[in-house]
Structure formats: structure tokens, C-alpha cells
Amino acid sequence: SQSTNDVYPTAIKLAMIWSVQRLRAEHAQLAAAFEIKGREFARVLKIGRTQLQDAVPMTLGQEFSG
């Protein structure tokens, strides 16, 4: 004998918990991929840019790992 005032908020909370768990797993995979790309491109030199002006040289790996 649950009312809809109890069921709907609980269902939404459970759905959000399950969604966030999946999102955290995907986020971990994305972070690992960026880390791999950072190491892969560690020696590729490029010019950093700030406000469309050339800045200090940096590597493409630094950009991925940043």
C-alpha cells in the first residue's frame, strides 16, 4: 500500500543511482584513454596558444594529460 508520492521519488532516485554508476565506469575508461594518449604523444611538440596568441611550446601529450 504505497502511494505514488512514495513510489515516484524512490524510483527516480534508484534510476539516478544506477545511471551514475554506469557514468562513473565510462568516466574511468575515458580517463584511462586520455592517459594512454598522453604517453603516446609525449614527444609531439606543438605551440601552446592563449587568446589566439602563440605561447610556450608544449607537447601534445601534455595537452591530453592535462
N, C-alpha and C positions, 0 to 999 in steps of 0.2 A: 504494500500500500504506500508507494512513493508518489509524491506529487510531481508534476512537471517542473515545479520550482526547485526541486532537488535533483531531478534526473538531468535536465539540460546543462546546468553548470558543471555537474560532475562529468558528464560525457565530454564536454568541451575541454575540461582540464586534463582528462585522460588522453584525449586526442593530441593535445599540445605536448604532453609529456612524451608520448611515443614519437611525435614529429621531431621534437628537439633531440631525442636520442639518435634518430637517423641523421639529423643535420650535423650533430657532433661527429659522427663517424665519417660523413662526407668531408667535413672541415679538416679532420685529421689526414685524410687522403690527399686533400688539396695542399695542405701544409707540407706533407712529405714530398709531393711532386715539385713544389717550389724549391725545397731544399736540394733535391736532386738536380734540378735545372741550375740552381746557384753554383753547385760544384761543377756541372758540365760546362758552364760558360764562364768559369772563373778567370780564364785567360783572354777573353774577348774584350779588348779595350774600346771604350766609347767616350764621347764627351757628354758630361752631365749638363743639364740645362735648367736654368731657373728664370722664370718670367721671359722665356724665349731668348735668353742670352746664354752664350757659352759659359760654362763654369769649369770646375775642376774635372780632370779626367777620372773616370771610374770604369769598373768592369761591368759587363752585362750580368755577370754572376752576382755582383754586389746589389744590382737592381732587383734581381729575383729573390735574393735572400733578405733584402730589406723589408 
